[in-house]
């Protein structure tokens, strides 16, 4: 079984979310993609859209204008400008 995936969403205003999640759906500049526990390390840029994540069977969402992310060792760190 894979280790839990930790999501950290950082904005200029502070930390918008931090915690364990089951899945994250992201608006990559090359298209939408999903990150699950055990995903290979990745660095990507993000475009205007929504970051969606599922934790405890409940889905949450935050709108972003742009951003970037880094995933390493099941820690997904997203730096983003929030807003639609």
Secondary structure, 3 states (H helix, E strand, C coil): CCCCEEEEEEECCEEEEEEEECEEEEEECCEEEEEECCCCCEEEEECCEEEEEEECCEEEEEEEEEEEEEEECCEEEEEEEECC
